[in-house]
């Protein structure tokens, strides 16, 4: 196949950057965990794709929930950069379902948000104990 014979979808492939496309998130109940996160973030759960239940983050990345029942699930950290205008709604949805949020990743400051880097942020646990973070400004890195 010559350069000019590539299928049309290949023209959309990144040419100069590496982009995260998807990652698997282990869950005891893939549907429950996907629905929980989608509800808090105000997103939709996609149709199952093989053993995965995807949550499309809207930036070309999906979290693909995968059921893992044969061993304990190791807690991971997932951070979401969210629009300032949607942050209060996310906090309200956490409160509505009785999930405590925290200002810090160690979960020692309950019911509070942080003001890191001039934005707002909070941490909460999902049904499998993953440490989820919502923030309105990205971290300033050295």
C-alpha positions in Angstrom: 0.0 0.0 0.0 1.5 3.4 -1.0 1.2 6.5 1.1 -1.7 7.7 -1.0 -3.7 4.4 -0.5 -4.1 4.7 3.3 -7.7 4.5 4.6 -9.2 7.9 5.4 -9.3 7.2 9.1 -5.6 7.1 9.2 -5.3 10.7 8.2 -6.7 11.6 11.7 -3.8 9.9 13.5 -1.5 12.1 15.5 1.6 13.0 13.7 3.7 14.9 16.2 2.3 14.2 19.7 1.5 11.2 21.8 -2.1 11.2 23.1 -3.8 9.0 25.7 -6.7 7.3 23.9 -8.1 5.0 26.7 -7.2 3.3 29.9 -8.8 0.3 31.7 -10.2 0.9 35.1 -10.7 -2.2 37.3 -14.0 -2.4 39.0 -16.0 -5.0 41.0 -19.1 -4.0 39.0 -18.1 -2.3 35.7 -21.6 -0.9 35.1 -22.0 0.5 38.6 -18.6 2.2 38.6 -19.0 3.6 35.1 -22.5 4.9 35.9 -21.2 6.5 39.2 -18.4 8.4 37.5 -20.5 9.5 34.6 -23.3 10.7 36.9 -20.8 12.8 39.0 -19.0 14.3 36.0 -22.2 14.9 34.1 -21.2 12.5 31.3 -22.8 9.5 29.4 -21.9 5.9 29.7 -21.2 4.3 26.3 -22.4 1.0 25.0 -20.4 -2.0 26.2 -17.4 -2.8 24.0 -16.3 -6.4 24.6 -15.6 -6.7 28.3 -15.5 -2.9 28.8 -18.0 -0.3 29.7 -16.6 3.1 28.5 -17.1 6.6 29.8 -16.1 9.1 27.1 -14.5 12.1 28.7 -15.1 14.2 25.6 -11.5 14.9 24.7 -10.8 11.7 22.7 -10.1 9.7 25.9 -12.3 6.9 27.4 -12.1 5.3 30.7 -12.9 1.6 30.0 -14.3 -0.1 33.0 -13.3 -3.7 33.3 -14.7 -6.1 35.8 -12.1 -7.8 38.0 -13.5 -10.2 40.6 -10.7 -12.7 41.1 -8.5 -10.4 43.4 -8.8 -7.2 45.3 -8.8 -4.0 43.3 -5.7 -1.8 43.8 -6.7 1.8 44.3 -5.6 4.1 41.6 -5.7 7.9 41.2 -7.6 9.6 38.3 -7.6 13.4 38.0 -10.1 15.3 35.8 -9.6 18.8 34.6 -13.2 20.2 34.6 -14.7 23.5 33.6 -15.1 26.0 36.4 -18.8 26.4 35.4 -19.5 22.7 36.0 -17.5 22.2 39.3 -20.4 23.3 41.7 -22.7 20.8 39.9 -20.3 18.0 40.4 -20.0 18.8 44.1 -23.8 19.0 44.4 -24.1 15.6 42.8 -21.5 14.1 45.2 -23.6 15.6 48.1 -26.8 14.3 46.6 -25.6 10.7 46.6 -24.0 11.0 50.0 -20.4 10.7 48.9 -17.9 12.7 51.0 -15.4 14.9 49.1 -12.2 16.2 50.5 -9.8 19.1 49.9 -6.8 16.8 50.0 -5.7 13.5 48.5 -5.2 11.9 51.9 -8.9 12.5 52.6 -8.3 14.4 55.9 -10.3 17.6 55.1 -13.9 16.4 54.5 -16.6 18.6 52.9 -14.0 21.2 51.7 -12.5 22.1 48.4 -9.0 23.3 47.7 -7.8 26.4 45.9 -4.6 25.1 44.3 -3.1 27.1 41.4 -5.9 29.6 41.5 -8.7 27.1 40.8 -10.8 24.7 42.9 -10.4 21.0 43.4 -11.7 18.1 45.4 -11.1 14.4 45.9 -13.6 11.6 46.4 -13.6 7.8 46.4 -15.5 5.8 43.7 -17.3 2.5 44.5 -14.0 0.6 44.2 -11.9 3.0 46.3 -10.2 4.7 43.4 -9.1 8.2 44.5 -10.9 10.5 42.0 -10.0 14.2 41.7 -11.8 17.0 40.0 -9.9 20.3 39.5 -10.6 23.5 37.6 -6.9 24.4 37.0 -4.1 22.1 36.0 -1.1 21.7 38.3 1.8 24.1 37.6 4.8 21.9 37.1 8.4 23.0 37.4 
